[in-house]
Amino acid sequence: MPEQIDIDHLSNWIGKQDRGSDNITPELVKRLRATLCGYAPLAGDQGSQLPLGIHWCLAQPAVPHEGLGKDGHPAKGGFLPPVPLPRTRSTGTTDSDASDESGTGPATREYAADI
């Protein structure tokens, strides 16, 4: 029998957001492109020299090993609700405050729990 889900308890996560800041450097861009074997198309729709997906590298939470879930992400119950289901997700945006055409510089990352 499936585990009962306490909807009232989970409603505490509605609207929950997480924000972090980071610095986009040429080395970070280089490492991402190397990880993807050079396949990281540029987000050229706004003249950016940043590869698509760079937001996955930004402002990752620093979580001790014991705070990780089985999938290697931070355990549920913090930012993401403790839903007893195998898949959860969050939605996010990244804004760069870069002042030059390279796109490097300060950036913020915001995620919202998608429940």
C-alpha positions as CSV (number, residue, x, y, z in Angstrom):
1,M,0.0,0.0,0.0
2,P,1.4,3.4,-0.9
3,E,2.6,5.7,1.8
4,Q,0.1,8.4,2.9
5,I,1.1,11.9,1.9
6,D,0.3,14.7,4.4
7,I,-0.8,17.4,2.0
8,D,-1.3,19.9,4.8
9,H,2.4,19.4,5.9
10,L,3.6,19.7,2.3
11,S,1.7,22.9,1.7
12,N,4.4,24.6,3.8
13,W,6.7,24.3,0.7
14,I,4.3,26.2,-1.7
15,G,6.1,29.3,-2.8
16,K,9.4,28.3,-1.3
17,Q,12.4,29.7,-3.1
18,D,16.2,29.3,-2.9
19,R,18.6,32.0,-4.1
20,G,22.3,31.8,-4.5
21,S,25.0,33.9,-6.1
22,D,28.2,33.0,-7.9
23,N,30.8,34.4,-10.3
24,I,30.9,33.2,-13.9
25,T,34.5,33.0,-14.9
26,P,36.1,32.1,-18.2
27,E,37.5,29.0,-16.5
28,L,34.0,27.9,-15.4
29,V,32.8,28.3,-19.0
30,K,35.9,26.3,-20.2
31,R,35.2,23.5,-17.8
32,L,31.6,23.2,-18.7
33,R,32.4,23.1,-22.4
34,A,35.1,20.4,-21.7
35,T,32.6,18.3,-19.7
36,L,30.2,18.4,-22.6
37,C,33.0,17.5,-25.1
38,G,32.8,21.0,-26.5
39,Y,29.1,20.7,-27.2
40,A,27.6,23.6,-25.3
41,P,25.9,25.9,-27.8
42,L,26.0,29.6,-26.9
43,A,22.9,31.3,-25.6
44,G,23.3,33.8,-28.5
45,D,19.7,35.0,-28.4
46,Q,20.9,38.0,-26.4
47,G,24.4,38.2,-27.7
48,S,25.7,36.1,-24.8
49,Q,29.0,34.2,-25.1
50,L,27.8,31.8,-22.3
51,P,26.9,28.2,-23.2
52,L,23.4,27.0,-22.6
53,G,23.1,25.1,-19.3
54,I,25.7,27.3,-17.5
55,H,23.0,27.8,-14.8
56,W,23.5,24.2,-13.7
57,C,27.0,25.1,-12.6
58,L,26.1,28.2,-10.6
59,A,25.7,28.6,-6.8
60,Q,25.3,24.9,-6.0
61,P,24.5,24.3,-2.3
62,A,27.3,23.3,-0.1
63,V,25.8,20.3,1.6
64,P,27.8,17.8,3.9
65,H,27.7,14.2,2.8
66,E,25.3,13.2,5.5
67,G,22.8,15.8,4.2
68,L,22.6,14.2,0.7
69,G,19.9,12.0,-0.6
70,K,20.4,8.7,-2.4
71,D,20.5,10.6,-5.7
72,G,23.4,12.9,-4.6
73,H,21.3,16.0,-4.4
74,P,20.4,17.7,-1.0
75,A,18.0,15.5,0.9
76,K,14.3,16.3,0.7
77,G,12.8,18.2,3.5
78,G,15.0,21.3,3.1
79,F,14.3,23.2,-0.1
80,L,12.4,20.4,-1.7
81,P,9.5,18.9,0.2
82,P,9.8,15.4,1.8
83,V,7.5,13.8,-0.8
84,P,7.9,10.0,-0.8
85,L,8.1,9.9,-4.6
86,P,11.2,9.0,-6.7
87,R,11.2,12.2,-8.8
88,T,10.9,15.8,-7.7
89,R,11.9,18.9,-9.5
90,S,12.5,22.6,-9.2
91,T,12.3,25.4,-11.7
92,G,14.9,28.1,-11.9
93,T,16.3,31.2,-13.5
94,T,19.7,32.7,-13.7
95,D,20.5,36.4,-14.1
96,S,23.9,37.6,-15.0
97,D,25.1,41.1,-14.1
98,A,28.0,40.8,-16.5
99,S,29.2,44.1,-17.8
100,D,31.2,42.9,-20.9
101,E,30.3,40.9,-24.0
102,S,31.9,37.7,-22.6
103,G,29.1,37.2,-20.2
104,T,31.5,36.6,-17.3
105,G,30.9,38.3,-13.9
106,P,28.4,38.1,-11.0
107,A,25.3,36.0,-11.4
108,T,22.4,35.0,-9.3
109,R,20.4,31.7,-9.4
110,E,16.9,31.4,-8.1
111,Y,14.9,28.2,-7.8
112,A,11.3,27.6,-6.8
113,A,10.0,24.3,-5.6
114,D,7.6,22.9,-8.2
115,I,5.0,21.0,-6.2
